[in-house]
């Protein structure tokens, strides 16, 4: 059986091994408990990297932006001088779009439209609703999902308004507000000279569809391109971490880009006024 001294040594070694094993089990239990409970993020944030803002209260959204006589605006231009020979307006057809309408208003400019794809294939309209020296309205029912260009030409330099609309259930609502990272409260317009985040709500899209980018034009010229970040517990589920300012002398178009459930690129637009403090 061994001497008492040997027995004592063996006992102490066994106790040491037991304590080491117990310590290891406690460490594993702590790790498992940590994994089950998750990690704590700073107040107002969630997600694996604690980088998703959380709204303190879910608000409401404004009606969809960019409504036109023919659906919802996909791309638009409003220019004081549409130079010769014209310009190209790019647009996407996505899984949620049906009839595409191109409406060009140019007083006395004899506007014409030619739609083609990236493969330079030309597409004829299914219907011509109006054609005159000042306006042309054409509709397309058979454009497949993908990217297209509408070439718009004029007989002389004139002011023009171009609207490319889609009949669609994929719509966006926009709101603008300073320091809006955790809030749904905002304006339906850009507040003059105020650095504002852009809040975006997308309706009619399913996962893994998303919104990714906002592009802003000021009086027909590119102003800024901003990335969208997802939020949690918010009516507007996306926002731009970077802000934007406007000036009342200019007109603004806001374009929102993303991908639908099938991986097609989608695009929606809205003309947004810039209003000063008196209009709030």
Secondary structure as a PSIPRED ss2 file (coil, helix, strand):
# PSIPRED VFORMAT (PSIPRED V4.0)

   1 X C   1.000  0.000  0.000
   2 X C   1.000  0.000  0.000
   3 X C   1.000  0.000  0.000
   4 X H   0.000  1.000  0.000
   5 X H   0.000  1.000  0.000
   6 X H   0.000  1.000  0.000
   7 X H   0.000  1.000  0.000
   8 X H   0.000  1.000  0.000
   9 X H   0.000  1.000  0.000
  10 X H   0.000  1.000  0.000
  11 X H   0.000  1.000  0.000
  12 X H   0.000  1.000  0.000
  13 X H   0.000  1.000  0.000
  14 X H   0.000  1.000  0.000
  15 X H   0.000  1.000  0.000
  16 X H   0.000  1.000  0.000
  17 X H   0.000  1.000  0.000
  18 X H   0.000  1.000  0.000
  19 X H   0.000  1.000  0.000
  20 X H   0.000  1.000  0.000
  21 X H   0.000  1.000  0.000
  22 X H   0.000  1.000  0.000
  23 X H   0.000  1.000  0.000
  24 X H   0.000  1.000  0.000
  25 X H   0.000  1.000  0.000
  26 X H   0.000  1.000  0.000
  27 X H   0.000  1.000  0.000
  28 X H   0.000  1.000  0.000
  29 X H   0.000  1.000  0.000
  30 X H   0.000  1.000  0.000
  31 X H   0.000  1.000  0.000
  32 X H   0.000  1.000  0.000
  33 X H   0.000  1.000  0.000
  34 X H   0.000  1.000  0.000
  35 X H   0.000  1.000  0.000
  36 X H   0.000  1.000  0.000
  37 X H   0.000  1.000  0.000
  38 X C   1.000  0.000  0.000
  39 X C   1.000  0.000  0.000
  40 X C   1.000  0.000  0.000
  41 X C   1.000  0.000  0.000
  42 X C   1.000  0.000  0.000
  43 X C   1.000  0.000  0.000
  44 X C   1.000  0.000  0.000
  45 X E   0.000  0.000  1.000
  46 X E   0.000  0.000  1.000
  47 X C   1.000  0.000  0.000
  48 X C   1.000  0.000  0.000
  49 X C   1.000  0.000  0.000
  50 X C   1.000  0.000  0.000
  51 X C   1.000  0.000  0.000
  52 X E   0.000  0.000  1.000
  53 X E   0.000  0.000  1.000
  54 X E   0.000  0.000  1.000
  55 X C   1.000  0.000  0.000
  56 X C   1.000  0.000  0.000
  57 X C   1.000  0.000  0.000
  58 X C   1.000  0.000  0.000
  59 X C   1.000  0.000  0.000
  60 X C   1.000  0.000  0.000
  61 X C   1.000  0.000  0.000
  62 X C   1.000  0.000  0.000
  63 X C   1.000  0.000  0.000
  64 X C   1.000  0.000  0.000
  65 X C   1.000  0.000  0.000
  66 X C   1.000  0.000  0.000
  67 X E   0.000  0.000  1.000
  68 X E   0.000  0.000  1.000
  69 X C   1.000  0.000  0.000
  70 X C   1.000  0.000  0.000
  71 X E   0.000  0.000  1.000
  72 X E   0.000  0.000  1.000
  73 X E   0.000  0.000  1.000
  74 X E   0.000  0.000  1.000
  75 X E   0.000  0.000  1.000
  76 X E   0.000  0.000  1.000
  77 X E   0.000  0.000  1.000
  78 X E   0.000  0.000  1.000
  79 X E   0.000  0.000  1.000
  80 X E   0.000  0.000  1.000
  81 X E   0.000  0.000  1.000
  82 X E   0.000  0.000  1.000
  83 X C   1.000  0.000  0.000
  84 X C   1.000  0.000  0.000
  85 X C   1.000  0.000  0.000
  86 X E   0.000  0.000  1.000
  87 X E   0.000  0.000  1.000
  88 X E   0.000  0.000  1.000
  89 X E   0.000  0.000  1.000
  90 X E   0.000  0.000  1.000
  91 X E   0.000  0.000  1.000
  92 X E   0.000  0.000  1.000
  93 X E   0.000  0.000  1.000
  94 X C   1.000  0.000  0.000
  95 X C   1.000  0.000  0.000
  96 X C   1.000  0.000  0.000
  97 X E   0.000  0.000  1.000
  98 X E   0.000  0.000  1.000
  99 X E   0.000  0.000  1.000
 100 X E   0.000  0.000  1.000
 101 X E   0.000  0.000  1.000
 102 X E   0.000  0.000  1.000
 103 X E   0.000  0.000  1.000
 104 X E   0.000  0.000  1.000
 105 X E   0.000  0.000  1.000
 106 X C   1.000  0.000  0.000
 107 X C   1.000  0.000  0.000
 108 X C   1.000  0.000  0.000
 109 X C   1.000  0.000  0.000
 110 X C   1.000  0.000  0.000
 111 X C   1.000  0.000  0.000
 112 X E   0.000  0.000  1.000
 113 X E   0.000  0.000  1.000
 114 X E   0.000  0.000  1.000
 115 X E   0.000  0.000  1.000
 116 X E   0.000  0.000  1.000
 117 X E   0.000  0.000  1.000
 118 X C   1.000  0.000  0.000
 119 X C   1.000  0.000  0.000
 120 X C   1.000  0.000  0.000
 121 X C   1.000  0.000  0.000
 122 X E   0.000  0.000  1.000
 123 X E   0.000  0.000  1.000
 124 X C   1.000  0.000  0.000
 125 X C   1.000  0.000  0.000
 126 X C   1.000  0.000  0.000
 127 X E   0.000  0.000  1.000
 128 X E   0.000  0.000  1.000
 129 X E   0.000  0.000  1.000
 130 X E   0.000  0.000  1.000
 131 X E   0.000  0.000  1.000
 132 X C   1.000  0.000  0.000
 133 X C   1.000  0.000  0.000
 134 X C   1.000  0.000  0.000
 135 X E   0.000  0.000  1.000
 136 X E   0.000  0.000  1.000
 137 X E   0.000  0.000  1.000
 138 X E   0.000  0.000  1.000
 139 X E   0.000  0.000  1.000
 140 X E   0.000  0.000  1.000
 141 X C   1.000  0.000  0.000
 142 X C   1.000  0.000  0.000
 143 X C   1.000  0.000  0.000
 144 X C   1.000  0.000  0.000
 145 X C   1.000  0.000  0.000
 146 X E   0.000  0.000  1.000
 147 X E   0.000  0.000  1.000
 148 X E   0.000  0.000  1.000
 149 X E   0.000  0.000  1.000
 150 X E   0.000  0.000  1.000
 151 X E   0.000  0.000  1.000
 152 X E   0.000  0.000  1.000
 153 X E   0.000  0.000  1.000
 154 X C   1.000  0.000  0.000
 155 X C   1.000  0.000  0.000
 156 X C   1.000  0.000  0.000
 157 X C   1.000  0.000  0.000
 158 X E   0.000  0.000  1.000
 159 X E   0.000  0.000  1.000
 160 X E   0.000  0.000  1.000
 161 X E   0.000  0.000  1.000
 162 X E   0.000  0.000  1.000
 163 X E   0.000  0.000  1.000
 164 X E   0.000  0.000  1.000
 165 X E   0.000  0.000  1.000
 166 X E   0.000  0.000  1.000
 167 X E   0.000  0.000  1.000
 168 X E   0.000  0.000  1.000
 169 X C   1.000  0.000  0.000
 170 X C   1.000  0.000  0.000
 171 X E   0.000  0.000  1.000
 172 X E   0.000  0.000  1.000
 173 X E   0.000  0.000  1.000
 174 X E   0.000  0.000  1.000
 175 X E   0.000  0.000  1.000
 176 X E   0.000  0.000  1.000
 177 X E   0.000  0.000  1.000
 178 X C   1.000  0.000  0.000
 179 X C   1.000  0.000  0.000
 180 X C   1.000  0.000  0.000
 181 X C   1.000  0.000  0.000
 182 X C   1.000  0.000  0.000
 183 X C   1.000  0.000  0.000
 184 X C   1.000  0.000  0.000
 185 X C   1.000  0.000  0.000
 186 X C   1.000  0.000  0.000
 187 X E   0.000  0.000  1.000
 188 X C   1.000  0.000  0.000
 189 X C   1.000  0.000  0.000
 190 X E   0.000  0.000  1.000
 191 X E   0.000  0.000  1.000
 192 X E   0.000  0.000  1.000
 193 X C   1.000  0.000  0.000
 194 X C   1.000  0.000  0.000
 195 X C   1.000  0.000  0.000
 196 X E   0.000  0.000  1.000
 197 X E   0.000  0.000  1.000
 198 X E   0.000  0.000  1.000
 199 X E   0.000  0.000  1.000
 200 X E   0.000  0.000  1.000
 201 X E   0.000  0.000  1.000
 202 X E   0.000  0.000  1.000
 203 X E   0.000  0.000  1.000
 204 X C   1.000  0.000  0.000
 205 X C   1.000  0.000  0.000
 206 X C   1.000  0.000  0.000
 207 X C   1.000  0.000  0.000
 208 X C   1.000  0.000  0.000
 209 X C   1.000  0.000  0.000
 210 X E   0.000  0.000  1.000
 211 X E   0.000  0.000  1.000
 212 X E   0.000  0.000  1.000
 213 X E   0.000  0.000  1.000
 214 X E   0.000  0.000  1.000
 215 X E   0.000  0.000  1.000
 216 X E   0.000  0.000  1.000
 217 X E   0.000  0.000  1.000
 218 X E   0.000  0.000  1.000
 219 X C   1.000  0.000  0.000
 220 X C   1.000  0.000  0.000
 221 X E   0.000  0.000  1.000
 222 X E   0.000  0.000  1.000
 223 X E   0.000  0.000  1.000
 224 X E   0.000  0.000  1.000
 225 X E   0.000  0.000  1.000
 226 X E   0.000  0.000  1.000
 227 X E   0.000  0.000  1.000
 228 X C   1.000  0.000  0.000
 229 X E   0.000  0.000  1.000
 230 X E   0.000  0.000  1.000
 231 X E   0.000  0.000  1.000
 232 X E   0.000  0.000  1.000
 233 X C   1.000  0.000  0.000
 234 X C   1.000  0.000  0.000
 235 X C   1.000  0.000  0.000
 236 X C   1.000  0.000  0.000
 237 X C   1.000  0.000  0.000
 238 X E   0.000  0.000  1.000
 239 X E   0.000  0.000  1.000
 240 X C   1.000  0.000  0.000
 241 X C   1.000  0.000  0.000
 242 X C   1.000  0.000  0.000
 243 X C   1.000  0.000  0.000
 244 X E   0.000  0.000  1.000
 245 X C   1.000  0.000  0.000
 246 X E   0.000  0.000  1.000
 247 X C   1.000  0.000  0.000
 248 X C   1.000  0.000  0.000
 249 X C   1.000  0.000  0.000
 250 X C   1.000  0.000  0.000
 251 X C   1.000  0.000  0.000
 252 X E   0.000  0.000  1.000
 253 X E   0.000  0.000  1.000
 254 X E   0.000  0.000  1.000
 255 X E   0.000  0.000  1.000
 256 X E   0.000  0.000  1.000
 257 X E   0.000  0.000  1.000
 258 X E   0.000  0.000  1.000
 259 X E   0.000  0.000  1.000
 260 X C   1.000  0.000  0.000
 261 X C   1.000  0.000  0.000
 262 X C   1.000  0.000  0.000
 263 X C   1.000  0.000  0.000
 264 X C   1.000  0.000  0.000
 265 X E   0.000  0.000  1.000
 266 X E   0.000  0.000  1.000
 267 X E   0.000  0.000  1.000
 268 X E   0.000  0.000  1.000
 269 X E   0.000  0.000  1.000
 270 X E   0.000  0.000  1.000
 271 X E   0.000  0.000  1.000
 272 X E   0.000  0.000  1.000
 273 X C   1.000  0.000  0.000
 274 X E   0.000  0.000  1.000
 275 X E   0.000  0.000  1.000
 276 X C   1.000  0.000  0.000
 277 X H   0.000  1.000  0.000
 278 X H   0.000  1.000  0.000
 279 X H   0.000  1.000  0.000
 280 X C   1.000  0.000  0.000
